[in-house]
Amino acid sequence: MASTNPLFLNTVLLRGSAEEKIEAARKAGFDQIEMWREDVSGSAKSADALKNVLQNSGVALTDYQVLLDFDGASVSRSSKRDEAVQMMHVARELGADTILVPANTSAQCDSNLVVDDLAWLADEARKYRLNIAYEAMAWSTFINTLPKAWDIIQKVNRDNLGLVVDAFHIFSLGRTVADLQDIPVERIFLVQLSDFTGLPDIKNIVETARHSRLLPGEGDFPLTDLVDTLLSRRYAGPVGLEVFNDNLKSQQADEVAKKAMRALKALLTE
């Protein structure tokens, strides 16, 4: 896996401007980065100008994120669709080919609308030559595991809709790599890795996920099992780090990116 899969870093680990994050990832040897809407909105450069920065750096985009609480948004359905279209415009200007969409986390989520909403989203995304990477988060209202997300994707039945496999959301709930058992690897669009010690307190899981994740090797999540499972099934897509960590983010971006690459390579070559 280490020699063939594109390796990415999520910019959430790094401080600084979008340009500084891209340069830090480049220096550390990452092939790709995941960029947030905040990276673009907070930049002095336009999305099209940032596309040029990326192209000149040789760093590709894994995805542009994140469209929150879209599926099943019964109260704000129209405005959420407008938001999605606007995000697709920016994604194309930025040069992205994938948008990341987590499963709805709102208490007002209507499960009866989820399939229809994702079908609309995938069809709209196709107009922009975009894929939708759908992520089951541990605290999503209904779709909080990979098997549940895969069931929804099968019902939607659009080939540009696939899965995000995020180690934190699997292992923080005490689940295992068995969750991947019935999922074809070609429908996994990207794999996000992070570590943690023990299981997070479920009452504080959102805060933990957004502030205290660890680099691979710093916790005891069974990340090697996950990597080995994907490798044995010939997963060929992007593999990288999505690590929300306040301490690391306060440090110099170049050094953090290098540390992240060392941790990722150590895991992938075990």
N, C-alpha and C positions, 0 to 999 in steps of 0.2 A: 504494500500500500504506500509506503513512504516514498518510493521512487516513481510512482506513476500517477497517484491522485494529486490533483491541484491542492495546495495547502493554503489556507486562508486565515486571516486574523480579523476578528470583529473590532471595529474602531472603538467600541465602548470601553476597551481596556486602556486606551491611550488618552492622554490629555493633549490639548493644543488644537490648532486649526485643522481643517480637513486636509490642507496641503501638508502640514507637518505630520499628520497621521499616515498619509500615503507614503511620505518619504521614509518614515520610521519603519513601516512595513516592508518597503523596498530594500532598505539597508539590511534588514534582518533576514531577507531571503524568501519572504512570502510571495506566492504566485498571485494571490487574490486578497481582496478585503471585502468585508460586509460593511456597507455604509448606511447610516441612519438618515432619516429626513432632517434631523437636527444638524447633521454635518453639512447639509446643503443650505438649509435656511440660515444657519449661523455663519456661513462663509461670505466673504466679501466678493467672491467670484460667483458667476452664474453656474447653473448645472452644466451648460454647454462648455464653459471654460474649465470646469472641474473635469469634464470628460477629456479635455486636452491634457490636463495635468496627469491623469491616469494613463493615457496613451503614451505620453512622453516618459513616464516612469517605468512602463512595462508591467505595471500591476493591473490585473483585471478585476472586475467586479463579480463577486459571488452572487450578491443580491442587493437590492435596495429595500430598506425596511423602515417602518413596520406599519401595516394597516391594522389598527386595533379595533376589536369589538364590531367586526363587520357582519359576520354570519349570524343570522337570527336577530338582527337589530330591528326589532318591531317598532320602537318608538321613533327612531331617527333613520328609517330605512332610506328615504330619498336623499337625505343629506350625506349619508354614508356612501351611497353610490356616486354622488357628486365628488366626494372626497377621493374615492377610489380612482375615478377617471382623471382627476387632477394629479394624483400620484403616478398614474401611468404615463401622463405627459412628461413629468419630470424624469421618470425612470428612463424613458427613451432619450431625452436630452442628455442625461448622464451617461448613457451607453449601457445601461443595465439590461439584462435579458430575463431577470427573475425578480419578483416581488415577494417578500415574506409576509405571510398573513397568519397570525396566531388564532386559534379557536377562541370564540367570544368568552369573556370573563365576567360579563355583566349579569347581575341578578335578573335583569329584564330580558335576557336572551330568550327568544322563542324557538325552541328546538324544531318546531314544525316548519320553520323557514330556512333552516340551515342548508339543506340540499339545494333548494331553489336559488338561494343567494350565491352559493359557490358556483353553481352552473352559470348564472348570469356573469359572475366575476371572471370565470375562465373564458367564456365566450367574448366578453369585452376585452380581456387581456390578449386574446388571439389577434384582435384588430391591431394591436400595438406590437405584435410579435413577442409577447411576453409569456413567461411561465409563472404559475402561482405555486409557491412553496408553502404548504399548510402545516401549521405546528400545533400539536396538542400540548398545552402547557399544564403543569401540575395543578394549577388553580383555575383552569378553564371551567366554565359552568357545567357543560355537558360532555364535551369532547376533551377529556383530560388524559387519555392514554393513546399510545400508538394504534392498538387494535381498534379503538373507537374511531380514530381519525381515518384509518384505512377503510373501515366500513363505510364511512361517509364518502370517501373518494371513489369507492366502487359504485356507490349509488349515483354520484354526480356523473361519472363516466366521461371525463374529458382528459385527453392525453397530455394537456399542458397543465394539469393539476396534479401535484405530487406531494410527497411528505418531507418534512424536516425531522430528522432524528436528532434529538437533543438529549445528551447524557443526563443532564441535571433533572429534566422532567421525567425521565424514566426512573432513575435510581433514587431520587428524593422521595418517591412514593413507595420505596421498597420493592419495586418491580425489577424484572430481570431481562436479559437479552431474549428470552422466550417471546417477548412482545413482537420481535421481528420475524417470527417463524413463518407466518403466512404472507409476508409482504415481499413482492418481487423487487429485487434491488434496483431495477430500472425505474421504479416509481419512487425511489428515494432520491430527492433532488440535492440534498446536502446533509452533512453530519456535523453537528456542533458538539464540541467536547469541553468539559470543565470537571473539576473535582470538588470533593467536600469530605469532611470527616464525620462519620456517623450519618444519621438522618436528621435533617432540619426539623425544628418544631413546626408542625403543620399550621399552628396559629400564626406563626411569623414567617411562613415560607416565602411570601412575596418579598418582604424586606431582605430576607437572607439571599434570595435569588438575585436581587438587584444590587447587593452591596458586598456579599461575602463569599462568592464562589472562589475556588482555588484553581491554580494551574495543575495540569496532570502531574501526578507524582507527589502532590502535597497533601492529598487526602486518601481515602480508602474506597472510593467508588470503583467497581470492577470494570474499569475502562479497557483493560487488556482483553477481557471477555468480549466487549463490544467490538473492539477493533478486529479481533480474531474472527468473530462471527461474520463481519462485513468482508474481511479478506477472503475467508473460505468460500464466500458466495460471489466473489469477484465484483464487488462494488467498485465502480470506476469514477464516481463523482467526487466533488470537493469535500475535503475533510479539514476542519479547522477548530479554532478556539473562540468560544463566546464566553468570556470571563468577566463578569461584573465584580470588580474588586476595588474598593475605595482606596486602600493603601497603595496598590500598584498604580492606580490612575493618578495619584499625587506625585509620582516619580517621573523622571525624565523619559519621554516617550521612546527614544532610541534604545535605551537600556532595557526598558520593559519589553519592547518588541523582540529584542535579542533573547531575553530570558524566556519569553513565550515560545519562540522557535526552538530553543534548546529543549524545553519541556515537551513540546509536541513531537519533535524528532525522537526523543528518548522513548516516548510511548510507542511510536509507530515502528520502532526498530527492536522492541523487546522480543 
